[in-house]
Amino acid sequence: MLPFARVAVIGLGLIGSSVARAVREAMPNVRLTGHDADPQVRETARALALVDDVADHPGAAVLDAELVVLCVPVGAIGAVAAELAPDLPAGVIVTDVGSSKASVAQALAEALPGVAVVPAHPVAGTERSGPEAGFATLFRNRWCILTPAEDADPVAVARVAEFWRRLGADIEQMAPEHHDRVLAVTSHLPHLIAYTIVGTASDLEEVTQSEVIKYSAGGFRDFTRIAASDPTMWRDVFLNNREAVLDMLQRFSEDLSALQRAIRWGQGDELFDRFTRTRAIRRSIVEQGQDDARADFGRSHE
């Protein structure tokens, strides 16, 4: 039995369009409606036939929905939810895909009193954005973390969990504050570092007459991939998860200072031990199926 017969996707960028495509593939009998604030995105979504009906107003997309999936930047979730509230049908469940959860949970609780809300974070994505960038297998074998309130309806939580399982995701559940600390170190801080390194290289590029770009090694190329992510989304993530990000940034700064001292004083054993530990973490990520074990991260050289 399908967890939901009618699903509305609000926001049709990379994640929203991937949700729509994955639903089409895994649950073809589900009735899909959608909306995006950008008229051009709505036209593209119609041309791609992402959903059965693309509504020009968000309320029209949710009128008979059983599940509403908010795929908008976390900074906009409260306002979007409040705009939808008058048109939500009785018994609807609202979820989201934001990568910070404590602020999202608070915003949704304030905007949608009395509505069943099950915040979620599919830990999946690419550096690309827009409706053309989505693909049906984006969530396959990736974690989707649910962060429901302690008093959330267990039936609603189970239905949202089953929805994401049908899209190929593995399900984990945790408190929103704990989620935000975990993601601060595994996702948010790495993005912040990538933006910083690429920004520094951009400043240096003028001095070195394009040599930074011309001679980019693999490590720098990987940073540029991360730093090419949606700027609106990541601006909102950092502002909405600021406490956890700042805490992890302080820890990182202290570790970076320790590495500076080791390099300055020629402490090779300390550097070797640190690099050995980090190499083991990479092996663990590969062993758990979260990345590709092939050489050069599975890149094709054909």
Stockholm file with secondary structure:
# STOCKHOLM 1.0

chainA/1-302         MLPFARVAVIGLGLIGSSVARAVREAMPNVRLTGHDADPQVRETARALALVDDVADHPGAAVLDAELVVLCVPVGAIGAVAAELAPDLPAGVIVTDVGSSKASVAQALAEALPGVAVVPAHPVAGTERSGPEAGFATLFRNRWCILTPAEDADPVAVARVAEFWRRLGADIEQMAPEHHDRVLAVTSHLPHLIAYTIVGTASDLEEVTQSEVIKYSAGGFRDFTRIAASDPTMWRDVFLNNREAVLDMLQRFSEDLSALQRAIRWGQGDELFDRFTRTRAIRRSIVEQGQDDARADFGRSHE
#=GR chainA/1-302 SS CCSCSEEEEECCSHHHHHHHHHHHHHCTTSEEEEECSSHHHHHHHHHHTCSSEECSSHHHHHTTCSEEEECSCGGGHHHHHHHHGGGCCTTCEEEECCSCCHHHHHHHHHHSTTSEECCEEECCCCSCCSGGGCCTTTTTTCEEEECCCTTCCHHHHHHHHHHHHHTTCEEEECCHHHHHHHHIIIIIHHHHHHHHHHHHHHHHHHHTTTHHHHTCCHHHHHHHHHHTSCHHHHHHHHHHTHHHHHHHHHHHHHHHHHHHHHHHTTCHHHHHHHHHHHHHHHHHHHHTTSSCCSGGGGCCCC
#=GC SS_cons         CCSCSEEEEECCSHHHHHHHHHHHHHCTTSEEEEECSSHHHHHHHHHHTCSSEECSSHHHHHTTCSEEEECSCGGGHHHHHHHHGGGCCTTCEEEECCSCCHHHHHHHHHHSTTSEECCEEECCCCSCCSGGGCCTTTTTTCEEEECCCTTCCHHHHHHHHHHHHHTTCEEEECCHHHHHHHHIIIIIHHHHHHHHHHHHHHHHHHHTTTHHHHTCCHHHHHHHHHHTSCHHHHHHHHHHTHHHHHHHHHHHHHHHHHHHHHHHTTCHHHHHHHHHHHHHHHHHHHHTTSSCCSGGGGCCCC
//
